[in-house]
Amino acid sequence: MAKTGSIAYTAERLYVSSSGISLAISSLEEELYVKIFERTRTRLESTEIGKT
């Protein structure tokens, strides 16, 4: 997703639902107490922590 900027595109390529990927990312962010992606209406962008 960091390369494509799209949950939907990534989900399609991995044959999983976009909601499943979004939930997994959110759960990981909550567990680690960090924000990995900055979400906009149309794209995802890696935060500085997400880039490392």
Beta strands, then each sheet from edge to edge (+ up, - down):
strand 1: 37-39
strand 2: 44-46
sheet 1: 1+ 2-
end
